[in-house]
Amino acid sequence: MKRRLATGLLIGVVAGVIDVIPMLLQGLTWDANLSAFSLWVVVGFMIATSNLKLPAVLKGITISLLCLLPSVFIIGWEEPISLIPILAMTLILG
C-alpha cells in the first residue's frame, strides 16, 4: 500500500507540473497555479487509495473530474470559455 501511495503522489506531482507549466507561460496568478498543482497531488492520492472497480483510465478521469467539480462552478461562473482548456487537461492527465 505504501508503494502504491508513493506512486500515486509522485504521478500527481508530475501531472501537477505538466498542468502548471502552460499556466506559468500565460502569466496566471500564483493562487491559480497552486490550486492546479494541489488538485493533481490530491487526485494522485485519491486514485492510489480508491477501490473503484473501473479500468485505470476511467478511474483516473472519473476521480479527476469529481475533484475538479467544485472549481468548475467558480471558474465557469466568471469565465465559462476558460473551462475548455481546463477540462481538456483534466481528461488528458486524468
Secondary structure as the mmCIF struct_conf table of DSSP 4:
data_model
#
loop_
_struct_conf.conf_type_id
_struct_conf.id
_struct_conf.beg_label_comp_id
_struct_conf.beg_label_asym_id
_struct_conf.beg_label_seq_id
_struct_conf.end_label_comp_id
_struct_conf.end_label_asym_id
_struct_conf.end_label_seq_id
HELX_RH_AL_P HELX_RH_AL_P1 LYS A 2 GLN A 26
TURN_TY1_P TURN_TY1_P1 GLY A 27 GLY A 27
HELX_RH_AL_P HELX_RH_AL_P2 TRP A 30 THR A 49
BEND BEND1 LEU A 54 LEU A 54
HELX_RH_AL_P HELX_RH_AL_P3 ALA A 56 GLU A 78
HELX_RH_3T_P HELX_RH_3T_P1 PRO A 80 SER A 82
HELX_RH_AL_P HELX_RH_AL_P4 LEU A 83 LEU A 93
#
